[in-house]
């Protein structure tokens, strides 16, 4: 045997491996699912796809997850609360007050492991996402900058091809776009080239010392910037087309948060700062040079003036050039509110979706909401006219813009889960998860959801629980996308029977009130429909609403007008568990919907009812008459059998255990099959 043969074989093997690697680099990779972006929405979807063992890849152009938060917010404080101490140990309940953590099966994989601050530093979020990725083993490929996305239609299906900076293609059957909003929103006006952008300004307050600053915008980025320089700038003025919207008044977390609103104090208390309104496309920023009064040599110093577009002559030549006195607003209105010069003008108008990477075959249309900053999506977050392309996270906020929390982590972690359930039903024939209940247990299950569920609580008026009535039983479908209710059967895989359905929604009142006034809350349960703060509302439909019903729904309603409707009066503690104000009215409404008595009875009452009525109550039928009046407690049952009070399984020919049609996990979740005889030991 030739002694060089082993070396030759080794060289051939190395060459084959290298060739294979080169082909993989330059060729096309195929996946079932491509997730574009390794931010919080992309990571959240990665968890669900990984859990379902799907063929997926997460593509990220930067070197780590959550790269947006490496730069933004510029002044490094998040406005999403991180309330660690709630007095409760219930994980689901605690997520109501944890606005940063993602959903997972790991109970300790929470933001509090990275930060204990109520408003965490932005630097903590990429650390949290890195921890999330590593502990769950998500498949992420970094350094992949997708520059073009196109769709390819074959006779059988549609696929998407993503091309990166190395001309490598990634092909997938389903594209999940989770890139967020990162392109700065701009408005073109005369002199817009003289304006600094939020994305590039200095964050050192000393750089604004004794300067007059005009900020364009009145959102959180604008007020965050104002808050940072308030103690150094000589004055800070803010200008936008609309007045300030305060989050505690609108219940929209994207509006101005109290943590950033110090300038409102200084404005209202007349301390040099101020707010004004004007359409930005109707203004102009012009430049005039003024002589400095410093003794150590006179120098020309450029000053910026706010004027109105209608006063400027030869507007095409006025970007960065001097203007005459007649073109200044003070010439026309001597007490013009912003007539004094500024040293700097800063644009803080937020961000928009990056449409530029999509070609015409794959680009979702622009939504009419949010001033054209977002793509238009269906109620199940699929791009309009782009089947198989779904939009996740902040970019999908057009469905609930300014009405719920879908643009923020504590909201879109649930809409991402809803999208995954849509995918499982459509592509893998897995029904939307549901819980089968006896009708007699429906009330206790609803009360349990109201006491702890975080999805409908955060995504109020967008996600709701759908209860499919089946006579003596029902199916409980959690966190369905309400705007897709007319397509419920096709989206979820569940059919609606002739018994109808109930939809449980959390919603605010539509009344305009003084939110800090004495009459801000409704406490009378007989006037629950007047509730102003977040409260449960139940809609009963005997048939599935149609698309036309959704279009014609009353203004401000999340759903069409139902056959019957029940408001549960708002509660200061947000617990909805009091016997008279909450539970009894709920029971009566449910009885009206299911057309049966849902009261619970003691064993003695069921015994008497069985002797005196042809048809005892449903509670007695499903509990007492099936030997389920006593809670499933092994020690208790042994005592009962020992006293010969009940026949044994051998005597009845039955196996031990509960009704096989009723899942065991209900008792573990805190509900009982029957509370007919409630004994405490």
MARDRENBA-155082 format. One record per residue (C-alpha): x, y, z; residue in three letters. Coordinates in pm, whole numbers, plus 50000, padded with zeros to 5 digits. Layout:
BEGIN
XYZala...
END
This chain:
BEGIN
500005000050000unk501315034449904unk502345053850216unk501055086350065unk497535072550015unk496215082450362unk497445118150313unk495815119349968unk492505107350109unk492695133450387unk493335161250135unk490385149749924unk488095149850229unk489205184950329unk488575196849974unk485085181949973unk484205198450305unk485515232250182unk483645228649853unk480445220250040unk480945250150266unk481545273249969unk478435260349795unk476385266050106unk477745301450136unk477015310849776unk473975289349723unk470415291049851unk469385279850198unk465845266750236unk463785269350552unk460175265150644unk460205298050832unk462535328150803unk462365353251087unk463875386350982unk465285404551284unk466595393051622unk464835419051831unk462235410352096unk459525400751842unk461895378951641unk463205361751954unk459665356252079unk458645339551755unk461875319551764unk460835304752097unk457455293351965unk458925278751645unk461635260951842unk459115246852087unk457025233551797unk460195218751639unk459755237751314unk462375243451048unk463295279951102unk466145304951106unk466395339851258unk468415363851042unk469995394551201unk472185420151026unk474055430651340unk476365410851567unk473925405451853unk470225405951943unk468235437352017unk470715460251842unk468135488451830unk468535491952205unk472275496652178unk471495531752052unk467895539352142unk466465555052342unk469285580052312unk469225589452680unk469275552852785unk466195549253004unk463355526152899unk459785536352974unk458535500453006unk457965491953371unk459745463453545unk457635458253857unk459325429654039unk457415430354368unk453685425054320unk452885405654637unk451885375854420unk453675344154313unk451435337854013unk453625340053698unk450745348753469unk449515376553696unk453005390853739unk453365394653362unk450645420953381unk453245443053550unk456395431153375unk456555449853045unk459935437152928unk460085399252965unk459235375452683unk457085344352708unk458825310952760unk458605278252950unk461405288953184unk459825305453488unk462975324953577unk463825337453226unk462685372553312unk464025407853284unk464485409953660unk467555387653630unk469245415553435unk467835446653601unk465975454553922unk465205490353817unk461565500353776unk462555517453450unk465545496753333unk468495510053141unk468325503752766unk471645485552795unk469885458152993unk467635447652708unk470255433552467unk471715414752765unk468295400052840unk467755389752478unk471195373352465unk470305353652778unk466925344452623unk468605331852306unk471285311252480unk469105294752744unk466485284652487unk468985274652220unk467405295651945unk468785293651591unk470065328351505unk472445337851226unk474145371451281unk475865393851028unk473245386650760unk472155419950611unk469165413350388unk469055439150110unk466325424949888unk463175404649946unk461155390749658unk458305366249622unk458225336649383unk454935320649286unk454865284249176unk451815263949071unk451655248249418unk452775275149659unk454405308649715unk457845313549864unk460065342649957unk463715347549863unk465905369450081unk469245381149941unk472025392550174unk475095414850131unk477105385449993unk474465377749726unk473515346149916unk469835336549903unk467615323750181unk464385307950062unk461435302050293unk457815292050267unk456775316950536unk458475350250602unk458085365950945unk459225402150940unk460305414151285unk462595443151193unk460785468851405unk460845505951325unk464285521251290unk464235545150992unk463935580851132unk460665597651044unk461255630550864unk459125658950734unk460315679850443unk459885717350481unk461795748850395unk465035747450592unk464755710950696unk468455707150614unk469235730050909unk467625706051156unk469505680251366unk468075645151403unk467315626351725unk469415597951588unk472595619051577unk472365646251842unk474745649052134unk473455633452455unk475775654052675unk473675681152847unk476735703752868unk476665707552491unk473385726652527unk474555750352799unk472815784352774unk471365775752432unk467845781652306unk466535748852163unk463485741351951unk462365705051942unk460055693051664unk457745666351805unk455895659452128unk456275622052170unk458405603652422unk461635607852223unk461045645452207unk460255648752577unk463095625152667unk465455648852485unk463915679352651unk464155662952992unk467875656952942unk468785692852857unk466235711153071unk468765720653337unk471355733653089unk469505749852800unk468345785852841unk464945776452703unk463315746552536unk460325750152307unk458465721152151unk456415722151832unk454155696651660unk450855695151478unk448895681751775unk448755689552147unk450475667352402unk448715634452464unk449255621452816unk449335583552855unk447445584353184unk444595602053006unk444525582552681unk445445548252830unk447835544652536unk451365536752656unk452885552252344unk451715586852449unk453725608852680unk454675590753000unk454975608653331unk458645598653364unk459455622753079unk457105652053133unk459045676653351unk458795702853077unk455025704453123unk455695717253475unk458175743453362unk455805754353084unk452715757353299unk454655773953581unk456135798853332unk459805790353358unk460975798953003unk459965765952839unk456885761252623unk454705740752387unk453125752052060unk451185736951770unk451675740451395unk451775717151097unk455415709951031unk455005710450654unk453745746250687unk456755760050874unk460215770750769unk463545771650949unk465685800250827unk469105812750915unk470305847850992unk473735858451111unk473905880651415unk476855898751558unk478105886051890unk478375911852170unk481415895952327unk484275919852398unk487055896552290unk486515902251922unk483225904351742unk482135873651548unk479245863651332unk477035837651490unk474335818951293unk470895819151450unk467895798551347unk464455813551318unk461075797051292unk458895812651027unk455845802750827unk456105788750480unk453595813650342unk455855843050432unk458945829950251unk459675842249902unk461605820249658unk461245790249887unk463475768049678unk466475789949760unk465935794050129unk467485762450272unk470425775750473unk470335811250334unk469555844750489unk466035858850486unk464765894150483unk462875910350768unk459655908850569unk459915871050562unk460015868350940unk456705861351117unk457215890451355unk456885914351060unk453295902151013unk452365893451375unk454405912951626unk453585889751916unk454275857551726unk454925832152003unk458195818251864unk459695850351727unk462995847851916unk465985829951758unk467205794651842unk470665780551859unk469515745451760unk466475728651611unk466125691251678unk463815666851498unk462285640151727unk459465625151520unk459915588151587unk460635560451337unk459085543051041unk459125508450881unk461825501250623unk459935493450301unk463025497150081unk464175460750102unk460975447049946unk460475445749573unk457025449949423unk456205412849446unk456685411249823unk456045446149961unk453005450050188unk451065482150125unk451415512350351unk448795514950624unk446575545550653unk447305545651026unk450325561751190unk450915587150912unk452065560550667unk454845547650890unk453585511550914unk452695483250676unk449085473150636unk448265438750779unk445225416350815unk443585409651153unk445875379151183unk448975400651102unk449575387950749unk450645414850505unk447845427550286unk448245411849940unk451355392850053unk450205357850154unk452735339250364unk454415371650480unk453565380750839unk454575412251024unk455495409351392unk456125432851680unk456135470751661unk455835470351281unk452435453151311unk451045480851531unk448775493851254unk446055469751374unk445785487151713unk447625520051665unk446875544151949unk444285519952091unk446215491752260unk449735479452340unk450595460552020unk453555483051947unk455335474352270unk456945443252417unk454265437452680unk451655437352403unk453265421252100unk454615391352292unk450965380052289unk450215389551928unk453325370051824unk451905339852007unk448605345351825unk450435345851489unk452185313351577unk448825297351651unk447585309251312unk450635293051149unk450125260351335unk446515258151218unk447165268550858unk450335249050782unk450275220251031unk446525214851097unk446925220651471unk443805236551618unk444055268451818unk444595255852178unk441385252752377unk440175239852711unk437115217352733unk434885225453028unk431585214753171unk429155243553138unk428765243753516unk432455252353545unk432395281053296unk431835308153555unk434745297353776unk437035295053473unk436095330053359unk436755343653708unk440115326353709unk441065342253378unk439945376353499unk442075373253811unk445355364553638unk445375364053255unk447915388653117unk447235385952741unk443725401352726unk444735424953009unk447625439952810unk446105436852462unk442725450452566unk440155453352288unk442475433752054unk442825398652202unk439915381852375unk438765347952498unk436165329952285unk433825305452457unk432165280452222unk428935268152378unk428155231252323unk425125225052543unk426295207552861unk429925214452765unk431905243052616unk435315249952465unk437385278852595unk439685294252331unk442145319052480unk443495351352328unk441965350951984unk442435381151758unk439085398551788unk439155416151451unk439375381851286unk436185369751454unk434255366451124unk436975342151009unk437075324051344unk436485289051209unk439115290750934unk441725308151150unk441295287251465unk440015254251324unk437095253851570unk433465253751459unk430685274251616unk427635253251708unk423975262851713unk424385271552081unk426435302251990unk429475317952150unk430565342552417unk433535365952370unk435305379652678unk437065412852621unk438865437552845unk438085473352749unk437985509352865unk434935531552858unk434465556452575unk433425585752792unk435505617352803unk435995624153173unk438285641053422unk440535611353492unk441555625553830unk438145639753923unk435835626454192unk433465610453942unk436165592453747unk435105557253853unk431805538253854unk431195516254157unk427485507454117unk427235473253954unk423795481753815unk425515508753608unk428485487753504unk428075498553141unk429215533353251unk432595520353371unk435475542153253unk438535522053347unk439615487653229unk436885462053293unk435575429253145unk432825429452885unk431105397852759unk429465396052415unk427015367952334unk426385358751969unk423985331551858unk425745331151519unk429195341351404unk429405378351308unk430105386150944unk432655409250784unk429875434350723unk428915432751092unk432515441551182unk432555470950941unk429285484651077unk430105480451445unk429435510851668unk432215536451694unk434695527351965unk433465491351996unk435945462951941unk433145439651822unk429765441951647unk426585446551844unk425795412652005unk422535395652090unk423325400652460unk426045420052638unk427325422252994unk429695447453152unk431345438053480unk431745469653684unk435265483453704unk437195474454018unk439775495754202unk441885464554270unk441265450153921unk440155417054077unk436455413153981unk435735386854246unk433165402154481unk430025380554525unk427355407054472unk428905432854241unk430755408754012unk429955371754048unk426175371754078unk425545394453775unk428015373553574unk426205341353663unk422845355553561unk424215366753227unk425735332453162unk422455315653255unk420705337553000unk423215326852733unk423165289252804unk419485288252904unk420045267853216unk420465271853591unk424165275053678unk423805277754053unk425895254654272unk424085232754526unk425025213154833unk424695175354813unk421545175755025unk419855200054788unk420835178754487unk419445148054665unk416095164954728unk416015179054376unk416605144454232unk413595131154421unk411235159754339unk412215170153984unk412335150753662unk415375170553554unk417615183053835unk419835213053778unk422825209253545unk425135212953841unk423545182954016unk423505162753694unk427205168053625unk428285166453987unk426225149054253unk424525123754024unk427935113553885unk429415109154232unk431485140654188unk430065160554476unk433195154954685unk436505170354582unk439135146254446unk441105141254766unk442715106854809unk442735107555191unk439125118655206unk437995091654962unk439795065055166unk437935076555477unk434615075355293unk435275040455154unk436485028955496unk433205039455651unk431305020855372unk429605053555272unk430355048154901unk430695017254682unk434195008654568unk435315008754205unk435354970754207unk431704970054316unk430644993954041unk432914979053777unk434535012753710unk438125023553718unk439265050653953unk439495086053830unk437215113253715unk434995116053414unk437315108653116unk435635136652921unk436895161153180unk440645168953190unk442555163853514unk444455196353485unk441345216553575unk441685206953938unk445385214853928unk444595248953783unk442415258054079unk438945248453953unk436885219554079unk434705196153882unk431975202954134unk431665222154455unk428465204654557unk429875193554892unk432705216054994unk434655202455289unk437845216755432unk440235193055610unk
END
